[in-house]
Structure formats: structure tokens, C-alpha cells
Amino acid sequence: MFNMTKIFMIALIASLSCELTLWIAAGMTLGMWYLPPAIFLIGAVISDRLGFGSLTDFLDA
């Protein structure tokens, strides 16, 4: 079974790094930049609560 919390956390990190790269390299103004990270963070917390993986397992790895 997949650890959905780990997948959401990796997607959160990738989303933040992509937005940071676009902001620094392209000088983009990122309106509503917080939506993708917020969605991934909420998904990680929900999957943690439903038992599809643990945030502490991700942080310990």
C-alpha cells in the first residue's frame, strides 16, 4: 500500500521549490501562490488522519 502522506509531502516540497524557482528566475509575481501548497498540506493531514501514512514516518525517513 502506498504511503499517501509521503506522496502529498513530496508534492508539497516540489510545489514550493517550483514556485520559488519561478519567482527568483523569472521574476514572476505569484498571485494565489499559496493554493497548491495548501492543498497538498491539507491532503497530507487528511491522509495522516485516515491512516494512509504518518507525518512522523515521513519526517523520520
N, CA, C, O and CB atoms as a CASP TS submission, in Angstrom:
PFRMAT TS
TARGET T0000
AUTHOR 0000-0000-0000
METHOD Language model
MODEL 1
PARENT N/A
ATOM      1  N   MET     1       0.847  -1.186   0.000  1.00  0.00           N
ATOM      2  CA  MET     1       0.000   0.000   0.000  1.00  0.00           C
ATOM      3  C   MET     1       0.890   1.246   0.000  1.00  0.00           C
ATOM      4  O   MET     1       1.906   1.301   0.693  1.00  0.00           O
ATOM      5  CB  MET     1      -0.962   0.000   1.230  1.00  0.00           C
ATOM      6  N   PHE     2       0.494   2.227  -0.778  1.00  0.00           N
ATOM      7  CA  PHE     2       1.262   3.463  -0.865  1.00  0.00           C
ATOM      8  C   PHE     2       1.096   4.298   0.392  1.00  0.00           C
ATOM      9  O   PHE     2       0.039   4.296   1.023  1.00  0.00           O
ATOM     10  CB  PHE     2       0.840   4.269  -2.088  1.00  0.00           C
ATOM     11  N   ASN     3       2.150   5.007   0.743  1.00  0.00           N
ATOM     12  CA  ASN     3       2.087   5.953   1.844  1.00  0.00           C
ATOM     13  C   ASN     3       1.642   7.289   1.253  1.00  0.00           C
ATOM     14  O   ASN     3       2.469   8.067   0.776  1.00  0.00           O
ATOM     15  CB  ASN     3       3.475   6.075   2.594  1.00  0.00           C
ATOM     16  N   MET     4       0.342   7.551   1.284  1.00  0.00           N
ATOM     17  CA  MET     4      -0.216   8.750   0.660  1.00  0.00           C
ATOM     18  C   MET     4       0.312  10.020   1.309  1.00  0.00           C
ATOM     19  O   MET     4       0.475  11.037   0.636  1.00  0.00           O
ATOM     20  CB  MET     4      -1.733   8.725   0.737  1.00  0.00           C
ATOM     21  N   THR     5       0.579   9.974   2.599  1.00  0.00           N
ATOM     22  CA  THR     5       1.115  11.150   3.270  1.00  0.00           C
ATOM     23  C   THR     5       2.472  11.512   2.691  1.00  0.00           C
ATOM     24  O   THR     5       2.769  12.690   2.488  1.00  0.00           O
ATOM     25  CB  THR     5       1.225  10.911   4.780  1.00  0.00           C
ATOM     26  N   LYS     6       3.299  10.505   2.424  1.00  0.00           N
ATOM     27  CA  LYS     6       4.615  10.758   1.836  1.00  0.00           C
ATOM     28  C   LYS     6       4.465  11.362   0.440  1.00  0.00           C
ATOM     29  O   LYS     6       5.207  12.275   0.078  1.00  0.00           O
ATOM     30  CB  LYS     6       5.442   9.453   1.772  1.00  0.00           C
ATOM     31  N   ILE     7       3.520  10.861  -0.339  1.00  0.00           N
ATOM     32  CA  ILE     7       3.296  11.394  -1.682  1.00  0.00           C
ATOM     33  C   ILE     7       2.864  12.852  -1.615  1.00  0.00           C
ATOM     34  O   ILE     7       3.357  13.681  -2.380  1.00  0.00           O
ATOM     35  CB  ILE     7       2.241  10.562  -2.425  1.00  0.00           C
ATOM     36  N   PHE     8       1.946  13.171  -0.706  1.00  0.00           N
ATOM     37  CA  PHE     8       1.497  14.556  -0.554  1.00  0.00           C
ATOM     38  C   PHE     8       2.634  15.463  -0.094  1.00  0.00           C
ATOM     39  O   PHE     8       2.749  16.591  -0.574  1.00  0.00           O
ATOM     40  CB  PHE     8       0.337  14.631   0.437  1.00  0.00           C
ATOM     41  N   MET     9       3.468  14.997   0.820  1.00  0.00           N
ATOM     42  CA  MET     9       4.562  15.831   1.315  1.00  0.00           C
ATOM     43  C   MET     9       5.617  16.061   0.232  1.00  0.00           C
ATOM     44  O   MET     9       6.170  17.156   0.138  1.00  0.00           O
ATOM     45  CB  MET     9       5.207  15.187   2.548  1.00  0.00           C
ATOM     46  N   ILE    10       5.901  15.054  -0.579  1.00  0.00           N
ATOM     47  CA  ILE    10       6.842  15.229  -1.687  1.00  0.00           C
ATOM     48  C   ILE    10       6.266  16.214  -2.702  1.00  0.00           C
ATOM     49  O   ILE    10       6.992  17.053  -3.235  1.00  0.00           O
ATOM     50  CB  ILE    10       7.156  13.869  -2.365  1.00  0.00           C
ATOM     51  N   ALA    11       4.966  16.114  -2.969  1.00  0.00           N
ATOM     52  CA  ALA    11       4.322  17.064  -3.883  1.00  0.00           C
ATOM     53  C   ALA    11       4.356  18.479  -3.313  1.00  0.00           C
ATOM     54  O   ALA    11       4.518  19.443  -4.061  1.00  0.00           O
ATOM     55  CB  ALA    11       2.868  16.643  -4.161  1.00  0.00           C
ATOM     56  N   LEU    12       4.205  18.611  -2.003  1.00  0.00           N
ATOM     57  CA  LEU    12       4.282  19.927  -1.358  1.00  0.00           C
ATOM     58  C   LEU    12       5.671  20.530  -1.531  1.00  0.00           C
ATOM     59  O   LEU    12       5.799  21.703  -1.881  1.00  0.00           O
ATOM     60  CB  LEU    12       3.934  19.820   0.139  1.00  0.00           C
ATOM     61  N   ILE    13       6.702  19.743  -1.290  1.00  0.00           N
ATOM     62  CA  ILE    13       8.079  20.227  -1.438  1.00  0.00           C
ATOM     63  C   ILE    13       8.358  20.596  -2.896  1.00  0.00           C
ATOM     64  O   ILE    13       8.976  21.626  -3.168  1.00  0.00           O
ATOM     65  CB  ILE    13       9.090  19.157  -0.951  1.00  0.00           C
ATOM     66  N   ALA    14       7.907  19.765  -3.827  1.00  0.00           N
ATOM     67  CA  ALA    14       8.114  20.059  -5.251  1.00  0.00           C
ATOM     68  C   ALA    14       7.377  21.325  -5.667  1.00  0.00           C
ATOM     69  O   ALA    14       7.897  22.126  -6.443  1.00  0.00           O
ATOM     70  CB  ALA    14       7.653  18.881  -6.114  1.00  0.00           C
ATOM     71  N   SER    15       6.181  21.501  -5.157  1.00  0.00           N
ATOM     72  CA  SER    15       5.400  22.690  -5.490  1.00  0.00           C
ATOM     73  C   SER    15       6.077  23.954  -4.980  1.00  0.00           C
ATOM     74  O   SER    15       6.161  24.950  -5.699  1.00  0.00           O
ATOM     75  CB  SER    15       3.993  22.581  -4.909  1.00  0.00           C
ATOM     76  N   LEU    16       6.555  23.917  -3.754  1.00  0.00           N
ATOM     77  CA  LEU    16       7.229  25.089  -3.191  1.00  0.00           C
ATOM     78  C   LEU    16       8.526  25.398  -3.922  1.00  0.00           C
ATOM     79  O   LEU    16       8.834  26.565  -4.166  1.00  0.00           O
ATOM     80  CB  LEU    16       7.512  24.875  -1.711  1.00  0.00           C
ATOM     81  N   SER    17       9.287  24.372  -4.274  1.00  0.00           N
ATOM     82  CA  SER    17      10.547  24.626  -4.978  1.00  0.00           C
ATOM     83  C   SER    17      10.295  25.157  -6.385  1.00  0.00           C
ATOM     84  O   SER    17      11.046  26.006  -6.864  1.00  0.00           O
ATOM     85  CB  SER    17      11.388  23.347  -5.045  1.00  0.00           C
ATOM     86  N   CYS    18       9.263  24.677  -7.044  1.00  0.00           N
ATOM     87  CA  CYS    18       8.909  25.177  -8.376  1.00  0.00           C
ATOM     88  C   CYS    18       8.502  26.641  -8.307  1.00  0.00           C
ATOM     89  O   CYS    18       8.944  27.448  -9.125  1.00  0.00           O
ATOM     90  CB  CYS    18       7.771  24.338  -8.986  1.00  0.00           C
ATOM     91  N   GLU    19       7.667  26.989  -7.340  1.00  0.00           N
ATOM     92  CA  GLU    19       7.234  28.374  -7.210  1.00  0.00           C
ATOM     93  C   GLU    19       8.391  29.286  -6.846  1.00  0.00           C
ATOM     94  O   GLU    19       8.472  30.409  -7.343  1.00  0.00           O
ATOM     95  CB  GLU    19       6.138  28.488  -6.168  1.00  0.00           C
ATOM     96  N   LEU    20       9.281  28.824  -5.992  1.00  0.00           N
ATOM     97  CA  LEU    20      10.447  29.626  -5.624  1.00  0.00           C
ATOM     98  C   LEU    20      11.360  29.839  -6.827  1.00  0.00           C
ATOM     99  O   LEU    20      11.886  30.934  -7.026  1.00  0.00           O
ATOM    100  CB  LEU    20      11.224  28.953  -4.482  1.00  0.00           C
ATOM    101  N   THR    21      11.544  28.796  -7.625  1.00  0.00           N
ATOM    102  CA  THR    21      12.369  28.919  -8.830  1.00  0.00           C
ATOM    103  C   THR    21      11.767  29.919  -9.811  1.00  0.00           C
ATOM    104  O   THR    21      12.479  30.760 -10.361  1.00  0.00           O
ATOM    105  CB  THR    21      12.532  27.553  -9.509  1.00  0.00           C
ATOM    106  N   LEU    22      10.464  29.830 -10.030  1.00  0.00           N
ATOM    107  CA  LEU    22       9.811  30.776 -10.937  1.00  0.00           C
ATOM    108  C   LEU    22       9.901  32.201 -10.411  1.00  0.00           C
ATOM    109  O   LEU    22      10.080  33.141 -11.186  1.00  0.00           O
ATOM    110  CB  LEU    22       8.349  30.391 -11.145  1.00  0.00           C
ATOM    111  N   TRP    23       9.779  32.361  -9.120  1.00  0.00           N
ATOM    112  CA  TRP    23       9.822  33.694  -8.523  1.00  0.00           C
ATOM    113  C   TRP    23      11.212  34.302  -8.652  1.00  0.00           C
ATOM    114  O   TRP    23      11.347  35.479  -8.988  1.00  0.00           O
ATOM    115  CB  TRP    23       9.407  33.635  -7.049  1.00  0.00           C
ATOM    116  N   ILE    24      12.248  33.506  -8.388  1.00  0.00           N
ATOM    117  CA  ILE    24      13.620  34.023  -8.448  1.00  0.00           C
ATOM    118  C   ILE    24      14.088  34.169  -9.898  1.00  0.00           C
ATOM    119  O   ILE    24      14.586  35.227 -10.284  1.00  0.00           O
ATOM    120  CB  ILE    24      14.579  33.095  -7.672  1.00  0.00           C
ATOM    121  N   ALA    25      13.934  33.125 -10.693  1.00  0.00           N
ATOM    122  CA  ALA    25      14.495  33.124 -12.047  1.00  0.00           C
ATOM    123  C   ALA    25      13.711  34.007 -13.012  1.00  0.00           C
ATOM    124  O   ALA    25      14.302  34.725 -13.819  1.00  0.00           O
ATOM    125  CB  ALA    25      14.540  31.711 -12.582  1.00  0.00           C
ATOM    126  N   ALA    26      12.411  33.958 -12.933  1.00  0.00           N
ATOM    127  CA  ALA    26      11.600  34.672 -13.915  1.00  0.00           C
ATOM    128  C   ALA    26      11.060  35.993 -13.386  1.00  0.00           C
ATOM    129  O   ALA    26      10.499  36.780 -14.149  1.00  0.00           O
ATOM    130  CB  ALA    26      10.455  33.804 -14.357  1.00  0.00           C
ATOM    131  N   GLY    27      11.220  36.242 -12.108  1.00  0.00           N
ATOM    132  CA  GLY    27      10.698  37.473 -11.535  1.00  0.00           C
ATOM    133  C   GLY    27       9.183  37.541 -11.565  1.00  0.00           C
ATOM    134  O   GLY    27       8.603  38.624 -11.644  1.00  0.00           O
ATOM    135  N   MET    28       8.550  36.391 -11.503  1.00  0.00           N
ATOM    136  CA  MET    28       7.093  36.354 -11.589  1.00  0.00           C
ATOM    137  C   MET    28       6.464  36.818 -10.289  1.00  0.00           C
ATOM    138  O   MET    28       6.975  36.554  -9.201  1.00  0.00           O
ATOM    139  CB  MET    28       6.609  34.946 -11.934  1.00  0.00           C
ATOM    140  N   THR    29       5.360  37.504 -10.423  1.00  0.00           N
ATOM    141  CA  THR    29       4.542  37.765  -9.250  1.00  0.00           C
ATOM    142  C   THR    29       3.554  36.613  -9.170  1.00  0.00           C
ATOM    143  O   THR    29       2.834  36.330 -10.128  1.00  0.00           O
ATOM    144  CB  THR    29       3.811  39.173  -9.325  1.00  0.00           C
ATOM    145  N   LEU    30       3.529  35.975  -8.062  1.00  0.00           N
ATOM    146  CA  LEU    30       2.742  34.749  -7.937  1.00  0.00           C
ATOM    147  C   LEU    30       1.456  35.031  -7.170  1.00  0.00           C
ATOM    148  O   LEU    30       1.408  34.889  -5.948  1.00  0.00           O
ATOM    149  CB  LEU    30       3.559  33.641  -7.232  1.00  0.00           C
ATOM    150  N   GLY    31       0.432  35.426  -7.884  1.00  0.00           N
ATOM    151  CA  GLY    31      -0.863  35.581  -7.255  1.00  0.00           C
ATOM    152  C   GLY    31      -1.418  34.210  -6.901  1.00  0.00           C
ATOM    153  O   GLY    31      -1.314  33.267  -7.685  1.00  0.00           O
ATOM    154  N   MET    32      -1.995  34.109  -5.745  1.00  0.00           N
ATOM    155  CA  MET    32      -2.584  32.847  -5.270  1.00  0.00           C
ATOM    156  C   MET    32      -1.542  31.734  -5.185  1.00  0.00           C
ATOM    157  O   MET    32      -1.874  30.569  -5.400  1.00  0.00           O
ATOM    158  CB  MET    32      -3.728  32.413  -6.195  1.00  0.00           C
ATOM    159  N   TRP    33      -0.305  32.064  -4.879  1.00  0.00           N
ATOM    160  CA  TRP    33       0.787  31.089  -4.830  1.00  0.00           C
ATOM    161  C   TRP    33       0.584  30.060  -3.734  1.00  0.00           C
ATOM    162  O   TRP    33       1.149  28.968  -3.793  1.00  0.00           O
ATOM    163  CB  TRP    33       2.111  31.796  -4.624  1.00  0.00           C
ATOM    164  N   TYR    34      -0.206  30.391  -2.751  1.00  0.00           N
ATOM    165  CA  TYR    34      -0.354  29.531  -1.583  1.00  0.00           C
ATOM    166  C   TYR    34      -1.352  28.393  -1.807  1.00  0.00           C
ATOM    167  O   TYR    34      -1.417  27.480  -0.984  1.00  0.00           O
ATOM    168  CB  TYR    34      -0.786  30.357  -0.395  1.00  0.00           C
ATOM    169  N   LEU    35      -2.120  28.415  -2.877  1.00  0.00           N
ATOM    170  CA  LEU    35      -3.140  27.379  -3.066  1.00  0.00           C
ATOM    171  C   LEU    35      -2.577  25.975  -3.273  1.00  0.00           C
ATOM    172  O   LEU    35      -2.992  25.067  -2.553  1.00  0.00           O
ATOM    173  CB  LEU    35      -3.995  27.736  -4.236  1.00  0.00           C
ATOM    174  N   PRO    36      -1.652  25.736  -4.219  1.00  0.00           N
ATOM    175  CA  PRO    36      -1.142  24.359  -4.363  1.00  0.00           C
ATOM    176  C   PRO    36      -0.478  23.818  -3.092  1.00  0.00           C
ATOM    177  O   PRO    36      -0.761  22.681  -2.712  1.00  0.00           O
ATOM    178  CB  PRO    36      -0.146  24.303  -5.505  1.00  0.00           C
ATOM    179  N   PRO    37       0.401  24.589  -2.412  1.00  0.00           N
ATOM    180  CA  PRO    37       0.962  24.050  -1.167  1.00  0.00           C
ATOM    181  C   PRO    37      -0.100  23.797  -0.106  1.00  0.00           C
ATOM    182  O   PRO    37      -0.011  22.820   0.639  1.00  0.00           O
ATOM    183  CB  PRO    37       2.004  24.998  -0.617  1.00  0.00           C
ATOM    184  N   ALA    38      -1.097  24.660  -0.030  1.00  0.00           N
ATOM    185  CA  ALA    38      -2.156  24.463   0.963  1.00  0.00           C
ATOM    186  C   ALA    38      -2.948  23.197   0.668  1.00  0.00           C
ATOM    187  O   ALA    38      -3.290  22.450   1.585  1.00  0.00           O
ATOM    188  CB  ALA    38      -3.094  25.674   0.996  1.00  0.00           C
ATOM    189  N   ILE    39      -3.240  22.955  -0.597  1.00  0.00           N
ATOM    190  CA  ILE    39      -3.985  21.747  -0.969  1.00  0.00           C
ATOM    191  C   ILE    39      -3.181  20.495  -0.624  1.00  0.00           C
ATOM    192  O   ILE    39      -3.730  19.536  -0.081  1.00  0.00           O
ATOM    193  CB  ILE    39      -4.329  21.762  -2.477  1.00  0.00           C
ATOM    194  N   PHE    40      -1.882  20.501  -0.937  1.00  0.00           N
ATOM    195  CA  PHE    40      -1.049  19.335  -0.624  1.00  0.00           C
ATOM    196  C   PHE    40      -0.900  19.145   0.889  1.00  0.00           C
ATOM    197  O   PHE    40      -0.889  18.012   1.369  1.00  0.00           O
ATOM    198  CB  PHE    40       0.336  19.482  -1.272  1.00  0.00           C
ATOM    199  N   LEU    41      -0.786  20.239   1.639  1.00  0.00           N
ATOM    200  CA  LEU    41      -0.665  20.132   3.094  1.00  0.00           C
ATOM    201  C   LEU    41      -1.955  19.599   3.706  1.00  0.00           C
ATOM    202  O   LEU    41      -1.913  18.740   4.587  1.00  0.00           O
ATOM    203  CB  LEU    41      -0.313  21.496   3.707  1.00  0.00           C
ATOM    204  N   ILE    42      -3.090  20.095   3.253  1.00  0.00           N
ATOM    205  CA  ILE    42      -4.375  19.596   3.750  1.00  0.00           C
ATOM    206  C   ILE    42      -4.542  18.120   3.393  1.00  0.00           C
ATOM    207  O   ILE    42      -5.012  17.331   4.212  1.00  0.00           O
ATOM    208  CB  ILE    42      -5.546  20.426   3.168  1.00  0.00           C
ATOM    209  N   GLY    43      -4.156  17.745   2.168  1.00  0.00           N
ATOM    210  CA  GLY    43      -4.224  16.333   1.770  1.00  0.00           C
ATOM    211  C   GLY    43      -3.337  15.454   2.627  1.00  0.00           C
ATOM    212  O   GLY    43      -3.718  14.336   2.973  1.00  0.00           O
ATOM    213  N   ALA    44      -2.141  15.954   2.979  1.00  0.00           N
ATOM    214  CA  ALA    44      -1.233  15.180   3.831  1.00  0.00           C
ATOM    215  C   ALA    44      -1.821  14.981   5.220  1.00  0.00           C
ATOM    216  O   ALA    44      -1.729  13.892   5.785  1.00  0.00           O
ATOM    217  CB  ALA    44       0.129  15.876   3.934  1.00  0.00           C
ATOM    218  N   VAL    45      -2.422  16.023   5.768  1.00  0.00           N
ATOM    219  CA  VAL    45      -3.013  15.907   7.106  1.00  0.00           C
ATOM    220  C   VAL    45      -4.211  14.963   7.078  1.00  0.00           C
ATOM    221  O   VAL    45      -4.374  14.142   7.980  1.00  0.00           O
ATOM    222  CB  VAL    45      -3.439  17.296   7.638  1.00  0.00           C
ATOM    223  N   ILE    46      -5.044  15.072   6.055  1.00  0.00           N
ATOM    224  CA  ILE    46      -6.208  14.186   5.955  1.00  0.00           C
ATOM    225  C   ILE    46      -5.769  12.732   5.795  1.00  0.00           C
ATOM    226  O   ILE    46      -6.322  11.847   6.448  1.00  0.00           O
ATOM    227  CB  ILE    46      -7.105  14.602   4.773  1.00  0.00           C
ATOM    228  N   SER    47      -4.780  12.475   4.933  1.00  0.00           N
ATOM    229  CA  SER    47      -4.332  11.090   4.754  1.00  0.00           C
ATOM    230  C   SER    47      -3.662  10.559   6.018  1.00  0.00           C
ATOM    231  O   SER    47      -3.726   9.362   6.301  1.00  0.00           O
ATOM    232  CB  SER    47      -3.364  10.991   3.567  1.00  0.00           C
ATOM    233  N   ASP    48      -3.016  11.450   6.781  1.00  0.00           N
ATOM    234  CA  ASP    48      -2.439  11.043   8.061  1.00  0.00           C
ATOM    235  C   ASP    48      -3.546  10.634   9.024  1.00  0.00           C
ATOM    236  O   ASP    48      -3.431   9.619   9.711  1.00  0.00           O
ATOM    237  CB  ASP    48      -1.590  12.183   8.668  1.00  0.00           C
ATOM    238  N   ARG    49      -4.601  11.409   9.075  1.00  0.00           N
ATOM    239  CA  ARG    49      -5.711  11.120   9.985  1.00  0.00           C
ATOM    240  C   ARG    49      -6.485   9.864   9.578  1.00  0.00           C
ATOM    241  O   ARG    49      -7.015   9.149  10.428  1.00  0.00           O
ATOM    242  CB  ARG    49      -6.658  12.308  10.041  1.00  0.00           C
ATOM    243  N   LEU    50      -6.542   9.602   8.258  1.00  0.00           N
ATOM    244  CA  LEU    50      -7.262   8.418   7.787  1.00  0.00           C
ATOM    245  C   LEU    50      -6.428   7.146   7.879  1.00  0.00           C
ATOM    246  O   LEU    50      -6.937   6.051   7.639  1.00  0.00           O
ATOM    247  CB  LEU    50      -7.708   8.624   6.363  1.00  0.00           C
ATOM    248  N   GLY    51      -5.152   7.286   8.225  1.00  0.00           N
ATOM    249  CA  GLY    51      -4.303   6.119   8.404  1.00  0.00           C
ATOM    250  C   GLY    51      -3.584   5.656   7.155  1.00  0.00           C
ATOM    251  O   GLY    51      -3.165   4.501   7.083  1.00  0.00           O
ATOM    252  N   PHE    52      -3.430   6.533   6.159  1.00  0.00           N
ATOM    253  CA  PHE    52      -2.726   6.171   4.928  1.00  0.00           C
ATOM    254  C   PHE    52      -1.243   6.478   4.998  1.00  0.00           C
ATOM    255  O   PHE    52      -0.578   6.537   3.964  1.00  0.00           O
ATOM    256  CB  PHE    52      -3.334   6.893   3.752  1.00  0.00           C
ATOM    257  N   GLY    53      -0.725   6.670   6.165  1.00  0.00           N
ATOM    258  CA  GLY    53       0.680   7.008   6.361  1.00  0.00           C
ATOM    259  C   GLY    53       0.769   8.021   7.486  1.00  0.00           C
ATOM    260  O   GLY    53      -0.233   8.612   7.888  1.00  0.00           O
ATOM    261  N   SER    54       1.948   8.209   7.976  1.00  0.00           N
ATOM    262  CA  SER    54       2.129   9.098   9.114  1.00  0.00           C
ATOM    263  C   SER    54       3.102  10.209   8.769  1.00  0.00           C
ATOM    264  O   SER    54       4.103   9.982   8.089  1.00  0.00           O
ATOM    265  CB  SER    54       2.622   8.320  10.335  1.00  0.00           C
ATOM    266  N   LEU    55       2.805  11.411   9.241  1.00  0.00           N
ATOM    267  CA  LEU    55       3.723  12.530   9.036  1.00  0.00           C
ATOM    268  C   LEU    55       5.036  12.289   9.768  1.00  0.00           C
ATOM    269  O   LEU    55       6.093  12.694   9.283  1.00  0.00           O
ATOM    270  CB  LEU    55       3.086  13.844   9.509  1.00  0.00           C
ATOM    271  N   THR    56       4.988  11.639  10.924  1.00  0.00           N
ATOM    272  CA  THR    56       6.226  11.374  11.656  1.00  0.00           C
ATOM    273  C   THR    56       7.092  10.357  10.918  1.00  0.00           C
ATOM    274  O   THR    56       8.319  10.435  10.975  1.00  0.00           O
ATOM    275  CB  THR    56       5.913  10.871  13.071  1.00  0.00           C
ATOM    276  N   ASP    57       6.462   9.400  10.222  1.00  0.00           N
ATOM    277  CA  ASP    57       7.237   8.463   9.397  1.00  0.00           C
ATOM    278  C   ASP    57       7.972   9.203   8.296  1.00  0.00           C
ATOM    279  O   ASP    57       9.124   8.891   7.992  1.00  0.00           O
ATOM    280  CB  ASP    57       6.322   7.387   8.789  1.00  0.00           C
ATOM    281  N   PHE    58       7.308  10.183   7.699  1.00  0.00           N
ATOM    282  CA  PHE    58       7.948  10.965   6.637  1.00  0.00           C
ATOM    283  C   PHE    58       9.091  11.798   7.196  1.00  0.00           C
ATOM    284  O   PHE    58      10.156  11.880   6.585  1.00  0.00           O
ATOM    285  CB  PHE    58       6.925  11.875   5.941  1.00  0.00           C
ATOM    286  N   LEU    59       8.882  12.408   8.338  1.00  0.00           N
ATOM    287  CA  LEU    59       9.909  13.274   8.913  1.00  0.00           C
ATOM    288  C   LEU    59      11.084  12.477   9.461  1.00  0.00           C
ATOM    289  O   LEU    59      12.205  12.985   9.495  1.00  0.00           O
ATOM    290  CB  LEU    59       9.315  14.131  10.013  1.00  0.00           C
ATOM    291  N   ASP    60      10.851  11.231   9.894  1.00  0.00           N
ATOM    292  CA  ASP    60      11.933  10.394  10.411  1.00  0.00           C
ATOM    293  C   ASP    60      12.787   9.799   9.294  1.00  0.00           C
ATOM    294  O   ASP    60      13.963   9.502   9.502  1.00  0.00           O
ATOM    295  CB  ASP    60      11.363   9.278  11.267  1.00  0.00           C
ATOM    296  N   ALA    61      12.202   9.626   8.114  1.00  0.00           N
ATOM    297  CA  ALA    61      12.911   8.972   6.999  1.00  0.00           C
ATOM    298  C   ALA    61      13.988   9.820   6.395  1.00  0.00           C
ATOM    299  O   ALA    61      14.657   9.392   5.455  1.00  0.00           O
ATOM    300  CB  ALA    61      11.950   8.593   5.932  1.00  0.00           C
TER
END
